[in-house]
Amino acid sequence: MTVDEITTIADEILTRHLAASGYERVEVRPGYNQSDVPSLFVLAHMKPGSGVTGGKESNAANAALWLALREKGEERFPYLDFDYPDDEIFGDDEDDRELGDRDSGLSA
């Protein structure tokens, strides 16, 4: 299947299962998992302020996506991840980068 076909299916399924949790859009990227097996990396972008998606909802969405893709002949497993725009990214501030630079200079 093409990335566009997979994206269309993923969007329909994620909308059905995750709209109430703040689902906004999906991004699909083909790649390889840690065992070097062809896989699909599916990123569900959530709306700001939506909070963390419950395990029941995310598991149901992932299972429905996997089953729908298999029915269409897709063999690659979809790894579903979530992007929450309100998430705090640790270690990404300027102070942390500067500290890391100073530390690396001391050990040289």
C-alpha positions in Angstrom: 0.0 0.0 0.0 1.1 3.6 -0.6 1.7 6.0 2.3 -1.3 8.1 1.0 -3.6 5.0 1.1 -2.4 4.1 4.6 -2.8 7.7 5.8 -6.4 7.8 4.6 -7.3 4.6 6.4 -5.4 5.7 9.5 -7.2 9.0 9.6 -10.6 7.4 9.4 -9.8 4.9 12.2 -8.1 7.4 14.5 -11.0 9.9 14.0 -13.5 7.2 14.9 -11.5 6.0 18.0 -9.8 9.2 19.2 -11.9 12.2 18.3 -13.2 12.5 21.8 -9.6 12.4 23.1 -8.6 15.4 21.0 -7.3 13.7 17.8 -6.4 16.3 15.1 -4.5 14.6 12.3 -2.1 11.7 11.4 1.3 11.4 9.9 2.6 8.0 8.5 6.2 7.2 7.9 7.5 3.9 6.6 10.7 2.6 8.2 12.2 -0.3 10.1 11.7 -1.4 13.7 14.5 -2.3 16.1 14.6 -5.8 14.6 15.1 -4.3 11.1 11.6 -5.4 10.0 9.7 -3.1 7.6 7.2 -1.2 9.7 4.9 1.8 9.7 5.3 4.6 12.2 2.0 6.3 12.8 1.9 9.6 14.6 -1.4 10.9 15.9 -1.2 14.6 16.4 -3.5 15.7 19.3 -5.1 19.1 19.9 -3.6 21.5 22.4 -5.0 20.9 25.9 -6.3 17.4 25.1 -4.4 15.6 27.8 -3.1 12.1 27.7 -5.2 9.5 25.8 -6.4 6.6 27.9 -4.9 3.2 27.4 -8.3 1.6 26.4 -8.8 4.2 23.6 -5.2 4.1 22.3 -5.1 0.3 22.3 -8.5 0.0 20.6 -7.3 2.5 17.9 -4.1 0.6 17.3 -5.8 -2.7 17.1 -8.4 -1.4 14.7 -5.7 0.2 12.5 -3.7 -3.0 12.4 -6.8 -5.1 11.5 -7.9 -2.6 8.8 -4.5 -2.5 7.2 -4.1 -6.3 7.2 -7.5 -6.6 5.5 -6.2 -4.4 2.7 -3.1 -6.7 2.4 -0.6 -4.4 4.3 2.0 -6.6 6.1 3.9 -3.8 7.9 3.0 -3.4 11.6 1.8 0.1 12.5 3.5 1.5 15.6 1.1 4.2 16.9 2.6 7.1 18.8 1.0 10.3 20.0 2.1 14.0 19.7 0.7 16.2 22.4 1.6 19.9 21.7 1.5 20.7 25.4 4.1 18.2 26.4 7.1 19.6 28.1 10.4 18.6 26.4 13.0 18.0 29.0 16.6 19.1 28.3 15.7 21.2 25.4 16.3 24.6 26.9 19.2 26.8 26.2 20.6 26.4 29.7 20.7 22.6 29.3 22.5 22.8 26.0 25.0 25.2 27.5 25.6 23.0 30.5 26.1 20.0 28.2 28.6 21.9 26.1 30.5 23.0 29.2 30.5 19.4 30.6 31.9 18.0 27.3 34.7 20.6 27.3 35.8 19.6 30.8 36.2 16.0 30.0 38.4 16.7 26.9 
